[in-house]
Amino acid sequence: MSAPQPRTTRQSRTPSLVLASGSPRRLELLRAAGLDPLARPPDVDEAPRPGEAPVPYVVRVARDKVRAVPREDGEVVLAADTTVVIDGEPLGKPADAAHAADLLRRLAGSAHHVTTAVAVLDAVGGLTESVVTTEVRMVALDDAAIAAYVATGEPLDKAGAYAIQGRAAALVERIDGSYTNVVGMPLVETLRLLAAVGVVPTSG
């Protein structure tokens, strides 16, 4: 009878990564960075609380997401939450096409900020996070241009009613800061957090 083969312990492996999100954009960004996380969308209330400022809001929701998904021993969980802010007011996802058009009218021809909080729950339950803000200036848009963009359906599930990685690339005049943050996952800061918990190699 052959001797039993030794088992490889979880501690000797790179921790498995769970993405607490159903966002295809965040999954695509992580895959572009060479990662292959398992997506487990969380069930959390993402509504802002009365008087809640944008940064505390995204930090709270990212923390709620990262803690809401079930995980196995040794897994690392990653979550993010993004909001678009203009004049100090966070803009969520539009309720319908008319609301999307209203949001785009507010953003057109002016600068706004996109803020994302990234949270990582490590293999032993420790929580780390990072907050990134990018300034975005959108071109002036008339009602016809707004209606044409809304008719594509792209704005309807996006914070601020636009997707910079999609058709709205033609609507953005310039950005100051992280492009991937505007997409929904600031990769540089995210990879730093994941390197600190052993999911990706450290650089330098």
N, C-alpha and C positions, 0 to 999 in steps of 0.2 A: 504494500500500500504506500503510495507516494506521500511525502510529507506535505502538510498544508502550506500553501503559499502565503507569505506575509502580506497583510493588507496595507495599502497606502493610506496614511492618515490624512484627514482634512487639513491638519495643521501644516503639512508639507506642500500643499498645493496653493496656487494663487487663489485668493478668495473669489467665489462666484459673484457676479454683479447682477443685481436686480434693478431695473428701471421702473420706478413707481410712477408710471405715466402711460397713457394711451396715445401720446402724440407721435405720429409718424415722423415729424420733423426732428424731434429730439433723438429718436431711435436712429434716423439716418445720420445725424451729426456724430453720434457715438460710433456708429459703424464706420464712418469715414475716418475716424481716429484710430481704427483698428480694434475696436471693442465689439463684443457680441453679447449684449445684456439680454436677460430674460425680462420681457415687459409684463408687469403686473399692475394694471391701472388701479389706483386707489379710489375709494368711495368717501370723499370728504366734501364738506360745505366750503365752497370757494367764495361765498358772498362776503364783501367787506363789511366790517362792523361799523356802526355809526361813529363818525369822527376819526376813524382809523387812518393814519397817514400811510402813504404808499410803501415805504420801506418796511415798517412793522407788519403791514398787511402781507406782502409777499413772503417775508420771513416766516410768519405764522403759518401760512398755507403750505409752504415748502416743508416745514417741520411736521405739520399734520399729515401730509402725503407720505413722507418717509416712514412715519410710524404706523400708518394705516394698513400697509400691506403685510400679509403673513410672510415670514421668512424662515428658512431652515438654518440650523447651526452653521456658522461659518460664512453665511452670505452677507455681502455688503449691499445696502440699499441706497439708491441715488434718486433724488427728486428735485424738481425745480418748479418755480412759479414765476410768471412774467406778467407785468402790467405796463400799460402805456399811460403816461402821465402828461397832462397839459394844464398849465396854470395851477399846479398843485393838486389837480383832481385826477384820480385813477380812472381810466376808461376800461371797462371790461369787454367781454365779447358782445356783439350786437344781438338783440333779441330777434330781429327780423331785418328784412331788406331796407325798410324805411329807417330803422334805427342805425343800420350800417351807413346809410347815406348821410345821416345827421352827424355821425362821428367823423366821417371823412371831411365834411364841410368844416368842422372845427379844426382838423389837422392841416388842411390844405393851405399852402402858402406861409406856413409858420414852422417854428421849431417845437419839438416835444421831446420827452425823455422816455426811454424804455428801460425798465428796471427788472432784473431777474435775481431771485434768491435761489441758490443751489444748496441743498442739504445732503449730507452723507451720514448714514448710520453704519458704523463699522461692525466688524464681525463679533465684537463683544458688547455692542450696544452704545458705544460712544458716538456723540453727535458733533459734527463739524459743519460749518456753513460759510458761504461767501456771497456777497451782494455786489452786483455789477450794474452800472448805469451807462447808457449810450445816448448821446444826443442825435436826433434825427430831424432833418429839415425836409419837408415835403414841398413839391412844386405847387404852384397855384392851380386849382382845378375848377372848371365851371361845372354846372349841373349836368351837362351832357356827358362830360368825362366821368363824373362820379357815377351817373346812372349806368354807363357802359361797363365800368369796373364792377359795380354791385351785381349787374346782370350775369357776370361770369360765375357767381356763387362763391368765389374765393374768399371774400371778406367775412362770411357768415359765421365761421367758427374760430375767428382770430381776434386776439386782444387788440383793440384799437381799430378793428375792421380792415386790416391789410396784412399781406404776407410779402415781406421784402424779398424772399427767395422765389417768389412767383411773379405774377403779372405786375405787382406793385413795385417791382424793381425800377420800372419806368416812371414811377411817381415820386421817387425819392431823389432829391437834389444832391444831398450829401449826408454823411454820418460822421460823428466824432466819437470814436471808441470802438468797441467790439462789434463786428458784424454778426458773429454767431450768437451774441447776446440778443440781438434784435430778432433772429430766427427763433430763439427760445432756449438756448443752452450755451452760455459762454464757455467755449471749449478750453481755453488756456486755464482759467480758474478751476473749471471742473476737473481737468486732468491733474492739476496740482493737488486737489483734495483726494482724488483717487490714488495718486502716487503715495500720499501720506499714509494710506491704509493698505498699501501693498497690492492694489489692483493693477496698476501700471508701473513700469520702471520709473525711477526718479531720473530726471535729466540733470546734466552737468556733473 
